[in-house]
Amino acid sequence: MQKLKQLLTRDALIALILTLLVGAVSLFSISRQEPSSSLQSASITDRFELIEDGGQFYQNVEARLDSNGEFISLRIPVRDVELEQINQGDLIYVEDVQTSIGEFYRFAGHARSNILLWVSIVFFALMAVILGKEGFKYIVPTLLVFLLTFSGALGLLFELSNIFIMSLLALGIIAFASMLIQVRNIRIAFIVSISQVLTLFIILLINVMLFKSTFLTELFYTNVSLISGNTPLADFWNLINVAVLFISFGATINTALDVAQSIIRKKKTYPKTTTINLVREGTAHNQIAVGRVVNSFFFVFLGITITSIMLSKGSALPFWEDPYVVQGMLWFMSASFAALLVGPVTAVITAISLTADTPDIQLSLRERLQR
């Protein structure tokens, strides 16, 4: 019972409540989702001949609807015979099409979620085994945003109000919960979270101007799916700018957690150290943390743009004029710049707060030694 009381401190309870709130919003979003009435899942039971019609290959198959077990015949377009082989047991989606001459089913796409689900389960299971308790504290933001995204809750939040306001609000709450779990200090968690939100807002303003001056609206007109789906240009424009917030948040939260944790460790080791020494420790660790961010995000940028870079040899313009490359480069630099801004602020805030709350820190240390 005593150990339970030590675990359920005020800070821990607040972090737990915020985490449960995100989970509740995610569950509510899942319950609100309604499947498309014309879209059904099916599994391929038999494969027939591969035919060519007007230069396009089609695979004739028989499939069984999961809803009622009905067998249907389909023609699935195959763009590359070697890379897109259709096999028995493959899961697909079909669309129920009503016409004046009757009803028929049309291939709507491959079902990938089942594979993704099992890969996700294995991934998070490995994370639980390898990371342990301390490692999991660092990936709390990933877990919370993962829940919001794949439950559809993030889309609902965007529909409630201005997409930029809701993004900053959601990221601010997640930053607060993550910092609180890590540092167990409400003041530090709150002020650092506010500084992250302000940093993200500055990054957003800069990127809106940069995206506009580099004509990244061209990305919209080169995407056939967006144009054929009647997606408004304004929605696309808002989303590519919101993407900057989430990418930069990944950099700022990692840096803030690293810097704050380094200062806390310094304070534990040398309880009588001065605020200046704590700030120096945080600043030095910030340089390491930002270096890690730059390394990580550069290779992410390279990975998502390498097709545009490597396949631009036959085009009239060099690859650095490609809008996808420009967008990726701006994302990379924005994330790195955000980490540069938030690190020193976190160092100063954490150092001052820990110096002011020395009795609380010592109490927290005694509690941890008793565990």
C-alpha positions, 0 to 999 in steps of 0.5 A: 500500500505504501508503494502504491501511495508513492506511485500515485503522487499528484504529478503521476495522477495528472499524467495518468488522467491526461493519458486516459483522456487521450485513450477515451477520445480515441475509443470514442472516435472508433465508436463513431466511425461508420464503414462505407455502405458500398465498400466490402471486404473479400478474400480471393479464392481462385485465380484465373488467366491474366489478360491484356486489354489495351496495353493494361493487364488484368487478373481475373479472379474469384472472391468471397465476400466476408459479409455473406459468403457470396462468391463474385468474379472480378478483374483486378488491374495489374500494372506490373506483372512481376511486382503485383502478383495476385494470389489465393488468400489475398485480402481485398476491398470491393465496391458495390456499384449500382447501374441502370442495367444492374448491380456489380462489384468492382475492385477497390483496393488491396487490404493492408491493415491486417498485415499492418496490425500484426506488424504493429503488435510485434513492434510494440511488444518488442518495444515493451521488452527492450525499452523497459520503464525508462525507455517507455517514458520517452515514447509516450508522445508516439503512443498517444499520437499513434492512438489519436491518428489510427483511431480517427480522433485526430481527424475529428479534432481537426473538424471541431475547430481551426486545424492549426489551433487544434494541432497546437492544443493537442501537441501542447497537452501531449507535451505536458503529459510526457514532460510530467511523466519524465520530470515529475514536476508540474511547473517544469512540465507546464512551462516547457510545454508552453515554450514548445507550443510557442516554438512550433507556432514560430516554425509554422509562421516561417514555413507558411511563408517558405512554402508559399514562396517556393510554390509548393501548391504544385504538389497538389496539382501533381497528385491525381488522387487529390484532384480526382477526389475533388479535394479542395486546394485549401484543405491540402494547403492547410495539411502540408503546413500542419505536417510541419507542426508534427514533424517539428514536435518530434524534434522538440519533445525529444530534445526537451526530454533529453535536456530536462533528464540530464539536468535532473540527473546532475541535480541528483548527483550534486544536490548543492550545485548552482543554477548556472552549473545546471544550465551549463549541463543542460546546454551541453546536453542540448548540443548532443540532443540536437546533433542526434535530431539532425542525424535522425531527421536528415536520413528520414528526409533522404529516405522520403525524397530519394525517389525524386532525387534519383529519378530526376536525371531525365527531367529538365530541372535538377532534383533540388527544384523538385517540389517534393525534395524542397518540401522534405528539405524544409521539413528537415530544417524546420525540425532541426531549427525547432530543436535548437530553439527549445533546448536552451529554454528547457535548460534554463526553465528546468535549472531554475525550477529544480533549484527553487524546488530542492526540498521536493527533489530530495523528497522525490529521491528518497521515495525512489530509493525506497522502491 
